[in-house]
Structure formats: C-alpha cells, structure tokens
C-alpha cells in the first residue's frame, strides 16, 4: 500500500528512472575517462602548453563528480526494500503530521481546528453564564441573568437590581469571558509533542524556529502565551471554586443555626455609630404605636430617622383630607429633613446600617417585611405578634436568614424592671411560683377600640407580652406544657361581644383572662391580663406552699402618681404610651446596643427577643387561646 502511494508522496518512479539513467551515463563517462587516463601512452611534448593545463584541471574536477554520481546511482539501483519502505513511511508520517496541524482529533473523530475551538469557547461562555445565573437567582433560576430582573417578592426599586450583578455588568462579564476563553482555548491548539530523550528534557527558552516553549506535564510543551494563559485561568478557577465552597459551607452553617439568632451579614460602614431608622405605618399622632416609636427614636442621639412611611394618610386617593394633626407632624418632619412617603418603593436603597420599624396591622406586616428586606435593611423591629399565623412568621424568618437580616420582636415587657426582678428572685428559689398580672387602662365603653387596634385578639397581643417572658426566661413551650388551667371566675376571665362601629360587624374577644401553666420540669407560672385593670401591673413570687414572698409593682410609688397626673393632663394620648413608655424606650436602647455591638450583661441580651423566639411565643399564644376558648365557650 505504501509503494502504491509513492507517486503521491516524495519522488515518483519516473524520477527514480531519470536519476538512474543520469547515474549510468555519468558512470560510463567516468569509466571512459578513467580508462583514458590510466592507459599508457607515449609522452609527447605539447605544442600547446595551455591545453595541457586545462586538461589536467578537467581531469581533477570530473573524476570526483563522476565517482559521486556512481555511488548515488548504485545506491538507488540497489536500494533494499526495507530501506525504501522506511523512507516512504517517514515521508508519509511527515505529510500526515502536516495534515493534522489543521485538525483536532477527539475520540477518533477529526474536526476543523478553528471550528472546534470556537464551539468549545461558546460552550464555556454558556456554562459560565449558567453558573452566574444559578448563583444569583436562587429559586428563580428560570429568569435570565442578563435581564437583571428583581425577585417578585421585592420592591422594583431595591438594591437587588443595582447590586454588583446588574444587567450591564452581566453583559460585560459575559463578553470578557467569551474573549478570554476563545483566546486561551485557541492557543491550546498550538500545544505540540516533542520526541526527545526524556533524560535530556528541552530547557525553557529552547526554540523551534522562532517560537519559544515552556515544558510542562513531562511529554508536552506549550508556547509561553498558552502556558501563562492556562496559569491565569487555573488561578481564576481555584478562586471561584474556593468562593463556591465558602457559599456551600455558609449555607450549611445557616441551616444548622436556624433556631439561633442569625449573625449580621450586611456590613455597612459605621459613621459615628449612627443607625438609620425608617418607621413604617406611622399612623396618627398620640393614637398609633408607629407615631410613638417615631417620637422615641427622634429623642435618641445615636439614631438618624431617615424616613416615615404612611400608606393611608399620605395617599390622596385613600385619604383626600388628612387630619390636621397629621399635617402638622409632616411639616415638622420635613423641617427635620425626614422624608415622608406613602410606600417603601419611593425610598432609595439603604447605604448603611438601617433599622426598619414595622408598626402596621398584623396582617400587613409580611408585605412590609419583604419590602424592607428588598430595600436593603440590615435590621427589622417587628411589632408583635409579627404575623397572623405561625407559618407566615416562619416564612419571614427564613427570608431574613437568607438575606442576613437581624429581626427583633417588640415584646417590651421583657425589659420591665418589675418583671426582671421577679424572674431573678424566682430563679433563685427552687420550685417557686410566679404570678404576672398585666393591666391596661381602658374604659368598658372603649373596649371595641382595643379590638380594632388588635384584631388578633387579647391573648396574642396583650397577654403575649408575659408569654414572651415565659418562653425566654423559663423555657416554656407548647411541648413542655404539662397542665393548663383556666380560672373561670368572671372576676378573672370574661369573654364579651363588641360591635365594630366602623362596619357594624359584631366580634368577640376576652376583656380579661387568667390561666396557670405547669411544665414538665415542675415550673409553675400564672398569667392574668385585664383590659380594664387600671394603671398598675405587678408580679408576685410565691413559695411552693403558696405563700407570697415578694410583690413587684409597675409603676410604683412616685412613678404611679406622676403617670396618673399625665393621664389627666393629656386626655388625647393613648394611655399605654404614657404608662409603658419607659419600657418601650429601654427595649429600643437594648436593640440599638445589640446592633452596634454594645450588648451588656446576659440578662439584657435575653430580653431582646429574636424572630425565632417570636415564633415560639406565637405558637404558645395560639395554644393558650384555643384552651381558653374551649373552656369559656
């Protein structure tokens, strides 16, 4: 087969014949000249001396040439078959090598080099784009990365659209990756294999033609451009791999610590330890809890109230003529350079540590919660119970964990001095009993207003303050309740039906309730809540025999007199703002200290309740409400 291809490779048969004929001719000429030279003859004096000189020069030149041609002719004429096959093999291998320089062989298939490396580059670009999309879109993986779409649960004006993975940067990243990958992969085709003694490897800088090589991987050599491109690519891949491993480890760590307080991830630069605050659902002055939170935050030196969101009174479609008291409040806030808007979408993304205070109705909190996280809030203060159901509150907690947002629940009674003293004393006395009595100062004819403000019911709003103490200080959960007893005496527990004057619908709720909980570890705690109980709340610590050890009042002594005087002087103010104002302020101080990393003793840190504890408080509140309903049917 190789001999048949001899016409298409190297010299053909006609060339061999021509060389043979020329060699024979030169051989004959050489023999003739040799015979003439060697034949003895009579020496005669030349009549032309110059001709004799030229003859000698001709003889000295032609004899070596004729002898060389003779050797070539004999070598060609008597070339062995083995040598001829070896020569043809070498010539065929050389041609095959030249042909393969323009091809890529993969799994036995041949591809055009330019097309192969172009297709491979495109594949890598698409692969990088897929990785980028999966890393940024989480569960919304079907959304294209280059469109930069925001999550449907977030505001369209959030930092999620303006972060490091914006549309322009995505496109620039893909273009740069395409150019770099094409350049590197095309240069891979310039890798060659050398055949030298492995004991004498080629040194760096040795040349083949004008190309410089760097020897890598033993039997392969790459030109310097390809070598350094591969080196840079390897570094980039290693860094990306380490980054993704870090993400996976972090997700695993967050999964293990779902029941613990999440650590702060959004790290904004601190400016003199000042925190931005956004109050959501402010409400009317002296009437709503949002306004009360706003007034207290304005009095704090390390707080910068950035904006106030009021979706009703600032919306002309819903409220064409807001009350004058609200218009005066807006005027004062604008003088203080505080933005007043009707929705969170009108605010710019947060640029530093921001605490969003959600003071709206319980059923609106989940929506406000998602919008605040989309805005870039690092911390959220959530008015209890936080959500209508435990499921919604769990969903909010999961969203906060994923985005690294710290959530605090506004259970201010955990900061009350009288409760802290009672808890400390009871924990020092084995098997002691604690009785918490929480009173409010409503009149009977105004009870419907309390139900309008707290449609979730008294147990989930008012009594949940003491239940938060039970969860955080005594470890009471629904699973640890061994016995639950309701005091059915009407002096302690009563259910009434009220008419909502706004819509004429009748609703039922407790005006007061009292119950006792005994846990599996022997802890005994009683709770009473009374909407019309007056100004003073208290906590009593009793011995195992039922004897009163000590009673703690709030307010006590001079504070009670001062509060009663203020209630008489300002009849427009909601009574609980005046009565429990110090507890609210103390909770805000502890929340701010927690944000700034200035937490004090363990007692203060336990009084700041996270959303994980809030879930357990809401679950315990639902359990208590169901048990009380079944008894007072």
C-alpha positions in Angstrom: 0.0 0.0 0.0 2.9 2.3 0.8 4.6 1.6 -2.6 1.3 2.3 -4.4 1.2 5.8 -2.7 4.8 6.5 -3.8 3.5 8.5 -6.7 1.8 10.9 -4.3 4.5 11.2 -1.7 8.2 12.1 -2.2 9.8 11.2 -5.5 7.9 9.2 -8.1 9.1 6.2 -10.3 9.9 8.5 -13.2 12.2 10.5 -11.1 13.9 7.3 -10.0 14.3 6.2 -13.6 15.7 9.6 -14.6 18.1 9.6 -11.8 19.2 6.0 -12.7 19.8 6.9 -16.3 21.8 10.0 -15.4 23.8 7.9 -13.0 24.6 5.3 -15.6 25.6 8.0 -18.0 27.9 9.5 -15.5 29.2 6.1 -14.7 30.0 5.3 -18.3 31.7 8.7 -18.7 33.7 8.2 -15.6 34.8 4.7 -16.7 35.8 6.1 -20.1 37.7 8.9 -18.6 39.4 6.6 -16.1 40.4 4.3 -18.9 41.9 7.1 -20.9 43.8 8.4 -18.0 45.1 5.1 -16.9 46.1 3.8 -20.5 49.9 4.1 -21.0 50.9 6.3 -23.9 54.0 7.8 -25.3 54.6 11.2 -23.8 55.0 13.9 -26.3 55.7 17.5 -25.8 52.7 19.5 -26.3 52.9 22.2 -28.9 50.1 23.9 -27.0 51.1 24.1 -23.3 47.9 25.8 -22.2 45.7 23.0 -23.5 47.6 20.5 -21.4 46.9 22.7 -18.3 43.2 22.8 -18.9 43.1 19.0 -19.5 44.7 18.4 -16.1 42.2 20.7 -14.4 39.2 19.0 -16.1 40.5 15.6 -15.1 41.0 16.6 -11.4 37.4 18.0 -11.3 35.3 15.5 -13.2 36.7 12.4 -11.5 35.3 13.1 -8.0 31.9 14.2 -9.6 31.7 11.0 -11.6 32.6 8.9 -8.6 29.9 10.6 -6.5 27.3 10.0 -9.2 28.4 6.5 -9.5 27.8 5.9 -5.7 24.3 7.6 -5.9 23.4 5.5 -8.9 24.5 2.3 -7.3 22.7 3.2 -4.0 19.5 4.0 -5.9 19.8 1.0 -8.2 20.5 -1.5 -5.4 18.3 0.2 -2.6 16.8 -2.5 -0.4 13.1 -2.9 0.0 13.3 -2.4 3.8 15.1 0.9 3.4 12.7 2.1 0.7 9.7 1.2 3.0 11.3 3.1 5.9 11.9 6.1 3.6 8.3 6.0 2.4 7.0 5.6 6.0 8.9 8.7 7.1 7.6 10.8 4.2 4.1 9.6 4.8 4.3 10.4 8.5 5.6 13.9 7.7 2.7 14.6 5.4 0.2 13.2 7.9 1.7 15.5 10.6 1.3 18.5 8.3 -2.3 17.5 7.6 -3.1 17.1 11.4 -1.8 20.5 12.1 -5.1 21.9 10.8 -7.3 19.3 12.5 -8.3 18.3 16.1 -8.8 14.6 16.8 -11.3 13.8 19.6 -12.4 10.2 20.4 -11.4 9.1 16.9 -13.2 12.0 15.1 -11.5 14.7 13.2 -12.6 18.3 13.5 -11.5 21.5 11.9 -9.3 23.3 14.5 -10.8 26.7 14.2 -14.4 25.4 14.3 -13.6 23.1 17.2 -12.1 25.8 19.4 -14.8 28.3 18.5 -17.5 25.8 19.5 -15.7 25.0 22.8 -15.3 28.7 23.6 -19.1 29.2 23.1 -19.9 26.3 25.3 -17.7 27.6 28.1 -19.3 31.0 27.8 -22.7 29.5 28.2 -21.5 27.4 31.1 -20.2 30.5 32.9 -23.5 32.3 32.2 -25.4 29.4 33.7 -23.2 29.4 36.8 -23.7 33.1 37.2 -27.5 32.8 36.8 -27.8 30.0 39.3 -25.6 31.8 41.9 -27.7 35.0 41.7 -31.3 33.9 41.2 -31.6 31.1 43.9 -35.0 29.5 43.4 -35.9 31.8 40.4 -33.5 30.0 38.2 -35.6 30.4 35.1 -35.1 34.1 34.9 -32.3 35.1 32.5 -29.2 36.6 34.2 -28.7 39.4 31.5 -32.1 40.8 32.2 -31.3 41.6 35.8 -34.9 41.0 36.9 -35.8 41.5 40.6 -37.4 39.0 42.7 -41.2 39.1 42.6 -41.4 39.4 46.4 -39.3 42.5 46.5 -39.8 46.1 45.5 -38.7 47.1 42.0 -36.6 49.9 43.4 -34.4 47.8 45.5 -30.7 47.3 45.7 -31.2 43.8 44.3 -31.4 45.5 40.8 -28.5 47.8 41.5 -26.0 45.5 43.1 -22.9 44.0 41.7 -24.9 41.7 39.4 -26.7 44.4 37.4 -27.6 44.0 33.7 -24.7 46.0 32.3 -22.1 44.2 34.4 -23.6 40.8 33.5 -23.2 41.6 29.8 -19.7 43.0 30.3 -18.8 39.8 32.2 -20.0 37.5 29.5 -18.2 39.4 26.7 -15.0 39.5 28.6 -15.3 35.8 29.4 -16.0 35.0 25.8 -12.9 36.8 24.5 -10.7 35.4 27.2 -11.9 31.8 26.8 -11.6 32.0 23.0 -8.1 33.3 23.2 -6.9 30.7 25.7 -8.6 27.7 24.1 -7.5 28.6 20.6 -3.9 28.8 21.9 -4.3 25.3 23.3 -4.2 24.1 19.7 -0.7 25.3 19.5 0.5 22.7 22.0 2.9 20.2 20.4 4.5 17.0 21.4 8.2 16.6 21.1 10.2 13.4 20.6 13.4 13.7 22.6 15.3 11.7 25.1 13.3 12.1 28.4 16.6 12.1 30.3 17.5 15.3 28.4 14.4 17.4 28.5 14.4 20.6 26.5 15.2 23.7 28.6 12.9 26.6 28.9 13.6 29.0 26.1 14.8 26.4 23.6 13.4 27.2 20.2 11.7 25.5 17.3 12.0 28.0 14.5 11.3 31.3 16.2 8.8 30.0 18.8 9.8 29.8 22.5 8.5 26.9 24.6 7.9 26.1 28.3 8.0 22.4 29.0 5.0 21.2 31.2 3.5 17.8 32.0 6.5 15.7 31.0 6.0 14.9 27.4 4.2 18.0 26.3 5.4 21.5 25.6 3.4 24.7 25.3 4.3 28.1 24.0 4.7 30.8 26.6 1.4 32.6 25.7 -0.6 29.4 26.2 1.3 28.5 29.4 0.7 31.8 31.1 -2.9 31.9 29.9 -3.5 28.5 31.4 -1.8 29.6 34.6 -4.1 32.6 35.0 -7.1 30.5 34.2 -6.2 28.0 36.8 -5.9 30.7 39.4 -9.3 32.1 38.5 -10.9 28.7 38.6 -9.3 28.0 42.0 -10.5 31.3 43.4 -14.0 30.7 42.1 -14.0 27.1 43.5 -13.0 28.4 46.9 -15.7 31.1 46.8 -18.4 28.5 45.9 -17.1 26.1 48.6 -17.4 29.0 51.1 -21.0 29.6 50.0 -21.9 26.0 50.5 -20.3 25.9 53.9 -22.1 29.1 54.9 -25.5 27.7 53.8 -24.9 24.5 55.8 -24.0 26.7 58.8 -27.1 28.7 58.4 -29.2 25.6 58.2 -27.8 24.3 61.5 -28.4 27.6 63.2 -32.0 28.3 62.1 -33.2 28.3 65.7 -30.5 30.7 66.7 -30.0 34.4 66.1 -28.6 35.0 62.7 -25.4 36.9 62.5 -25.3 40.1 60.7 -24.1 39.8 57.1 -24.8 43.2 55.6 -21.7 45.2 56.7 -22.2 48.9 56.0 -19.6 51.4 57.2 -20.3 52.9 60.5 -20.4 56.7 60.8 -20.0 57.7 64.5 -22.1 54.7 65.5 -25.3 56.2 64.0 -28.1 54.0 62.7 -30.7 55.0 60.1 -34.3 54.3 61.1 -37.3 54.0 58.8 -40.8 53.9 60.5 -43.4 52.0 58.5 -47.1 52.8 59.0 -46.7 55.8 61.3 -50.4 56.5 61.9 -51.9 59.5 63.7 -50.1 61.4 66.5 -50.9 60.3 70.0 -53.1 57.4 68.7 -51.0 54.8 66.9 -47.9 52.9 68.0 -45.9 53.9 64.9 -46.1 57.6 65.9 -45.0 56.7 69.5 -42.0 54.8 68.1 -41.1 57.7 65.9 -41.1 60.2 68.8 -38.9 58.0 70.9 -36.4 57.4 68.1 -36.2 61.1 67.5 -35.0 61.6 71.1 -32.1 59.1 70.8 -28.7 60.6 70.0 -27.3 57.6 68.0 -30.4 57.4 65.7 -30.9 59.2 62.4 -34.6 59.0 61.4 -34.3 58.7 57.7 -38.0 58.4 56.6 -41.5 57.8 57.7 -43.9 55.6 55.6 -47.6 56.2 55.9 -49.6 54.3 53.3 -53.0 55.7 54.2 -52.8 59.4 55.2 -50.2 60.2 52.6 -52.2 58.6 49.8 -54.6 61.2 48.4 -56.7 58.5 46.7 -57.4 56.8 50.1 -57.4 59.9 52.3 -58.1 63.2 50.4 -58.2 65.3 53.6 -55.8 64.0 56.3 -56.4 65.2 59.9 -54.7 68.5 60.8 -52.6 66.8 63.5 -51.0 64.6 60.9 -50.3 67.5 58.5 -48.6 69.3 61.4 -46.5 66.2 62.0 -45.4 66.0 58.3 -44.5 69.7 58.4 -42.3 69.2 61.5 -40.6 66.1 60.0 -39.8 67.9 56.7 -38.1 70.6 58.7 -36.0 67.9 60.4 -35.1 66.6 56.9 -37.1 63.4 57.4 -38.7 62.0 54.2 -42.5 61.3 54.4 -43.7 58.9 51.7 -46.6 56.6 51.1 -44.7 53.5 50.2 -41.2 52.0 50.7 -40.7 51.9 46.9 -40.3 55.6 46.9 -37.1 55.4 49.0 -33.6 54.8 47.7 -31.8 51.6 48.7 -30.1 51.6 52.1 -26.4 52.7 52.1 -25.5 51.9 55.7 -27.0 50.1 58.8 -30.7 50.6 58.7 -33.4 49.6 61.2 -36.9 49.4 59.8 -39.7 49.6 62.4 -42.9 47.8 61.3 -45.8 49.2 63.3 -48.7 48.4 61.0 -51.6 46.0 61.4 -50.6 42.4 61.9 -51.9 41.2 58.5 -49.8 43.8 56.7 -46.5 43.0 58.4 -45.4 40.2 56.0 -45.7 42.5 53.0 -43.8 45.4 54.7 -41.2 42.9 55.9 -40.4 41.7 52.3 -40.3 45.3 51.1 -37.9 46.4 53.8 -35.5 43.5 53.1 -35.7 44.3 49.4 -34.8 47.9 50.3 -31.6 46.7 51.9 -32.5 47.0 55.6 -30.0 45.3 57.9 -32.3 45.1 60.9 -36.0 45.0 61.5 -38.1 45.8 64.6 -41.3 43.8 64.3 -44.3 44.8 66.4 -45.8 41.6 68.0 -47.2 39.1 67.2 -45.5 39.8 63.8 -47.9 37.8 61.6 -51.3 36.3 61.7 -50.1 32.7 61.7 -47.0 30.7 62.7 -46.4 29.7 59.1 -46.2 33.3 57.9 -43.8 34.1 60.7 -41.6 31.1 59.8 -41.5 32.2 56.2 -40.4 35.7 57.2 -37.7 34.2 59.4 -36.4 32.1 56.5 -36.3 35.1 54.3 -34.4 37.1 56.9 -31.9 34.2 57.4 -31.2 34.0 53.7 -30.6 37.8 53.4 -28.7 38.0 56.7 -31.2 40.4 58.3 -31.5 40.6 62.1 -35.1 40.7 63.3 -36.2 41.9 66.8 -39.6 41.4 68.2 -41.2 44.3 70.2 -42.0 42.5 73.4 -41.3 45.4 75.7 -42.4 43.8 78.9 -39.3 41.7 78.9 -37.4 44.9 79.7 -39.7 46.0 82.6 -37.8 46.3 85.9 -40.6 44.7 87.9 -40.6 41.6 85.7 -36.8 41.3 85.7 -36.7 41.5 89.5 -39.5 38.9 89.8 -37.7 36.5 87.4 -34.4 36.9 89.1 -35.9 36.2 92.5 -38.0 33.2 91.3 -34.9 31.6 89.7 -33.0 31.8 92.9 -35.8 29.9 94.8 -36.4 26.3 93.8 -39.9 25.3 92.8 -41.2 28.8 93.4 -44.4 30.1 91.6 -44.6 33.4 89.7 -47.8 35.3 89.0 -47.8 38.0 86.4 -50.7 40.5 86.2 -50.8 42.8 83.1 -53.3 45.6 83.4 -54.4 48.3 80.9 -56.4 51.4 81.5 -59.3 51.1 79.0 -62.9 52.0 80.0 -65.5 49.4 79.3 -67.2 51.6 76.7 -63.9 51.9 74.8 -63.1 48.2 74.6 -64.1 48.0 71.0 -61.3 50.4 70.1 -58.8 47.9 71.6 -60.2 45.2 69.4 -60.0 47.4 66.3 -56.3 48.1 67.1 -55.5 44.5 67.9 -57.8 42.3 65.7 -55.7 39.2 66.5 -57.2 39.2 70.0 -56.1 39.9 73.5 -54.1 36.7 74.1 -52.0 37.2 71.0 -51.4 40.9 71.6 -51.7 41.8 75.3 -51.1 38.6 77.1 -48.3 37.6 74.7 -46.0 40.1 76.5 -46.0 37.8 79.5 -45.9 34.7 77.4 -42.7 36.1 75.8 -41.2 36.2 79.3 -42.2 32.6 79.9 -40.6 31.5 76.6 -37.3 33.3 77.0 -36.8 33.3 80.8 -38.4 30.0 81.9 -38.1 27.9 78.7 -41.9 27.3 78.4 -43.0 25.9 75.0 -46.1 24.1 73.8 -44.3 20.8 74.0 -43.2 21.4 77.6 -46.8 22.2 78.9 -47.9 19.5 81.3 -51.0 21.1 82.7 -53.1 24.2 81.6 -55.8 25.5 83.9 -58.1 28.5 83.2 -59.6 30.5 86.1 -63.3 30.6 85.0 -64.3 33.0 87.7 -65.7 36.1 85.9 -63.6 38.3 88.1 -60.6 36.8 86.3 -61.8 35.6 82.9 -64.6 37.0 80.8 -65.5 37.0 77.1 -67.5 39.8 75.6 -69.1 40.6 72.2 -68.4 44.1 70.8 -69.8 45.9 67.8 -67.4 47.5 65.4 -68.9 50.9 64.9 -66.9 51.3 61.6 -68.5 48.4 59.8 -71.3 47.3 62.2 -69.8 43.8 62.5 -70.0 42.1 65.9 -66.8 40.5 67.2 -66.0 38.6 70.4 -62.9 38.8 72.5 -61.7 38.5 76.1 -61.9 41.5 78.3 -59.8 39.7 80.9 -58.4 36.2 81.3 -56.3 34.3 83.8 -54.6 30.9 83.5 -51.9 28.7 85.0 -49.3 26.7 83.3 -47.3 23.8 84.8 -44.4 22.5 82.8 -42.9 19.0 82.6 -39.9 20.1 84.7 -42.1 21.3 87.5 -42.1 25.0 86.8 -45.4 26.7 87.7 -46.4 30.2 86.2 -49.7 32.1 86.2 -50.7 34.9 83.9 -53.5 37.4 84.1 -54.4 40.1 81.6 -57.1 42.7 82.1 -58.0 45.4 79.6 -59.8 47.5 82.3 -57.4 46.6 85.2 -56.1 50.1 85.7 -52.6 51.7 85.7 -50.6 49.3 87.9 -49.3 45.9 86.8 -47.5 43.6 89.1 -45.6 40.3 89.5 -45.7 38.1 92.7 -43.3 35.4 93.6 -44.7 32.7 95.8 -43.2 29.7 97.6 -44.1 26.1 96.9 -46.6 26.3 99.7 -48.4 29.3 98.0 -47.1 31.9 100.4 -46.3 35.3 98.9 -42.5 36.0 99.1 -42.4 39.4 97.4 -44.5 41.6 95.1 -43.2 43.9 92.4 -45.3 46.8 91.1 -45.1 48.9 87.9 -45.3 51.8 88.2 -44.6 52.1 91.9 -44.6 55.0 94.4 -43.9 58.4 92.9 -44.0 57.0 89.3 -47.6 56.0 89.7 -48.6 59.4 90.9 -46.7 61.1 88.0 -48.3 58.9 85.4 -51.8 59.4 86.7 -51.2 63.2 86.6 -50.0 63.0 83.0 -53.1 60.9 82.0 -55.4 63.5 83.4 -53.4 66.4 81.8 -53.3 64.8 78.3 -56.5 63.1 77.5 -55.8 62.6 73.8 -52.7 60.4 74.4 -53.2 56.6 74.3 -52.9 55.6 78.0 -50.5 52.7 77.4 -48.0 55.0 75.8 -47.7 57.0 79.0 -47.9 54.0 81.3 -45.4 51.8 79.5 -43.3 54.5 77.8 -40.1 53.7 79.8 -40.3 50.0 78.9 -40.6 50.8 75.2 -37.6 53.2 75.5 -35.5 50.6 77.3 -36.2 48.0 74.7 -35.1 50.4 71.9 -31.9 51.2 73.8 -31.1 47.4 74.0 -32.0 46.9 70.4 -29.7 49.7 69.3 -26.9 48.4 71.6 -27.3 45.0 70.0 -27.0 46.4 66.5 -23.9 48.4 67.4 -22.3 45.5 69.3 -22.6 47.1 72.7 -24.6 44.5 74.5 -24.2 44.4 78.2 -24.9 41.5 80.6 -26.6 38.3 79.6 -29.9 39.5 81.1 -30.0 42.4 78.7 -29.3 40.2 75.7 -32.0 37.7 76.7 -34.6 40.5 76.9 -34.0 41.3 73.2 -36.2 38.7 71.5 -35.4 37.4 68.1 -37.9 36.3 65.4 -37.1 32.6 66.2 -38.3 33.2 69.8 -41.2 35.1 68.4 -42.3 32.0 66.5 -42.4 30.0 69.7 -44.3 32.9 71.5 -46.9 32.9 68.8 -47.2 29.2 68.9 -47.7 29.3 72.7 -50.2 32.2 72.3 -52.3 30.1 69.8 -52.2 27.2 72.2 -53.4 29.3 75.2 -56.1 31.0 73.1 -57.5 27.6 72.0 -57.5 26.2 75.5 -59.2 29.3 76.9 -61.8 29.3 74.1 -62.7 25.7 74.8 -63.2 26.4 78.5 -65.1 29.8 78.2 -67.3 28.6 75.2 
